[in-house]
Amino acid sequence: MNYKPVIGLEVHIELKTKSKMFCSCSADYFGKKPNSHTCPVCLGLPGALPVPNKTAIEWCLRIGSALNCSLLEFSKFDRKNYFYPDLAKGYQISQYDKPFCKNGEIEINNKKIGITRVHMEEDTGKLIHASIRGEKMSLIDFNRSGVPLVEIVTEPEFENANEVTTYLKKLQQIVRYLNVSNADMDKGDMRLEPNISLIKNGEKSLPKYKVEVKNINSFKFVKKAIEYETKRQLEILKKGEIPVQETRGWDENKQKTTSQRVKEEANDYRYFPEPDIPPLRFEKDYLNKIKNTLLEFADQKTERFIKEYSISKYDAEILTREKITADFFEETVKLSKKHDISGKKIANEIINKKINILEILPAKLIQTILNSNKKTVIDEIELITSINKVLKENSKAVADYKSGKIQVIGFLIGSVIKDIGKPIDTYIIKEILEKELKNG
């Protein structure tokens, strides 16, 4: 292929504040009766004035700080003008040339991706397409209108769909660790918009066009959309033509992108400063406080867990995927010290037995481990004999493990317990199994 993809991302994340961005309506709109969470401000009625949500602004700054952005001491809101049925005012309050955060970066797979900006805006209403008395029509629910929305824009530095999904999963993890958004894509908390174009190998300047695929709500769908667009655009370029700069949507049923409208330029939106909201100035001490109070994220936790608790990288990555799991693990380790139970033992219990941390307290898990230690003591030679038998009978599982599919260890442990027919400590089985697999 003489061309390579050039991909940038715009990600919209709804914040889980109690109230909306510019009014006191509840932002907890999902699943509620249509148009029940509205007021003159979010309905855009004449004379209604917006008042910025202080918590939403602070959370936006926290996201920007977590993405290594510069936090601006001077910022402002702007009006982004366009007409669409779900935009009651005929404009959206957003940010243009003075966002809260800019010039950041995030590292994925030993590659740094530039973050152009992190800015604050309000969400729009939601169109619902329905058939009423046999007639097709579109209804509007304004409950979502005005919900705080953070937009995170990257530089066009992704080269393939796998890099994109890796970045998106890490971004989702960061905002969940910050506890500023649930980032549930099936509820619309996190919406993905890749900008895709192709450039000839060796060329350094950006392509003369880009195609944006709007409002994707799944990592799987964004991967499919990028791969489809890459092929579609390549066919056009092979003919000596240039793809139309446009906005498209992903149609999962047809497994293709479809054209929605010609893509707008910034000047089409006629941005100008929001006259009803004064510019904002932040003191350096306030911005430094936000930076200095950032918590430990998954990457840092993973490294610390490996060193502090002598657990494998694989186990550490599983435990730190969600902050609630990482906190549960550490609380259990803290309580287990007087019982001389290792962090490795606790990690194995949580991971291998798929402990539901929402239904069990750390103290209860410790008691379960102590009880399991009272299991049948088996002669080591008998155990090794059984393990070797299981390994011989399950050559495919052994091959999968050696090729990196470490999760098959659970299947092998279960097979050993079944072969011996006695309740044995799975920790001991896992330890010997790993040694035998390592030794071939």
WOFEN-V30991 format. One record per helix or strand. SS is the DSSP state (A for helix, B for strand). FROM is the first residue (numbers start at 1). TO is the last residue. If there is no record, write none. Layout:
BEGIN
ss=SS from=FROM to=TO
ss=SS from=FROM to=TO
END
This chain:
BEGIN
ss=B from=3 to=14
ss=B from=19 to=19
ss=B from=26 to=26
ss=A from=54 to=66
ss=B from=70 to=71
ss=B from=74 to=75
ss=B from=78 to=81
ss=B from=91 to=94
ss=B from=101 to=108
ss=B from=111 to=122
ss=B from=126 to=132
ss=B from=135 to=141
ss=A from=142 to=144
ss=B from=148 to=154
ss=B from=158 to=158
ss=A from=161 to=178
ss=A from=185 to=187
ss=B from=190 to=200
ss=B from=211 to=214
ss=B from=216 to=216
ss=A from=219 to=238
ss=B from=246 to=251
ss=B from=256 to=262
ss=A from=266 to=269
ss=B from=272 to=273
ss=B from=280 to=281
ss=A from=284 to=292
ss=A from=298 to=309
ss=A from=313 to=319
ss=A from=323 to=339
ss=A from=343 to=352
ss=A from=362 to=372
ss=A from=380 to=393
ss=A from=395 to=402
ss=A from=406 to=420
ss=A from=426 to=438
END
